[in-house]
Amino acid sequence: LPAVALSLYEMFDRRTGAPRFESREHLCQAYCIHEAGTIVLSGTDHDRPLETWWELGEAKRRTVILRLRSIGIALVTTPNYSLFTDAPRWTDLHSMKRIALAHNEFLAEGLHAALHVNGRTETDFMRWAEYLSEHTEITTLAYEFTTGASSAGRREQHTAWLCTLAKTVARPLRLLLRGSADGAPECRRAFDGVTVIETTAFVKTMKRQRAYSDSASRIHWKLDPTPIGAPLDD
């Protein structure tokens, strides 16, 4: 494959914090992927892995980041620390601050990173817009539509907030989306470029479903049985 997305949290030993892979060759052999391909790491996950990254501490995180840079990781998205609707509001602000700090650590060590602009209110996105306006070194954002923002109504609202943020910052920004691609057409009009990490493709392939797109660039799936033992690559 020309590009693959792997989990940031598989790149280090969660007990010791030590990097798991010594070289690009070691990493590619472990995942059976081509060494010449582009490798992106996704920081989106459940809360426990997210907190494991934070618990490593600054020194161990720096060691992992330097190893990731040395093996040629093209991009990493920052951990999407959660914003909760049933917790005191200050916990949301704390999560947003940790996202910004984690992103800065990647950039400080020379590893290209996408800032995950997690938010659940209009004010959250206004704060991110202000932060982005002050930090012109940020060129790529990340967002996910696999949990709270995936439901009907919320998906459209979060897409609108993302587009407004891009227009407010008023400089070219790229966006990496994980999960639903439904909002991608709208985002393409607001961002300089949009990349989607489709999170269901592998499972649907194993269930013998084939992807196709309609006239609006939305992805749909249809059943496409294969003979036993036939390759599923295409």
Phi, psi and omega in degrees: 000145179289336180208143177223153175245128178240170180275133174304325189279356173267001185269356180214156177285120185288346177273317185256339183083001183284144176302142184273337187239131184280332185206171176296321179301317180299315180297312183294324176295321182296324182256004180055048179238161185282135183297333183277353183285162175277130181245122177247140177251130179261129178267004178281129180192184173290166188298325184298310177299323179302315182289331177299319177299316181293322183291342178302327185089159188299318184295314181291324177298319180297319179298316179295316181299316179298322178293318179298320177294320184292333180265008170083032174294130185282324185198144172231139174264142185291155174306137181265068182307135194287147171247123188252146177272348184243032179223161178305143187301330183295338177292328175297315181295323177296319179295318178297321179295319180294324176300314180295320180294317179297319179298317180297325179296320178296312182296323182298332180261010174082019178255122181299131185221146176261127180282120180275103187276066180296133179198158177225004175224163178300322180296324177303314182288330174295321178295318178296321179298318178296318180297316180294324179295328180276338184244083184289350178287347181276122183242346186225134177246161177227151175206157180228142179239049181248348181233247186301325183275003185271344185285155180301137183094304178292322180301315180294322180293316180292325176297317179297319178297319178298316181294320178295320177301313181298319180291327180291319181293326171060040167214159183299126177228140173261155182230132174249116181257139174240132180106226183297137177261010184300326182272359184299317180302318178294319182293328180298330180284340183257333184253159180290338177187151181229131174241137181244127168267106183277113190275351183253357188301317184296311182297317181294325176297315179297333177271011177061047171247143182247139181275145170211157182246148178266187184294341179262013178068018175277143181268133175233168182229144176225149180292133182215078183301150180233157175296153178301129178087356181288143177297149182247009187305317185281000000 
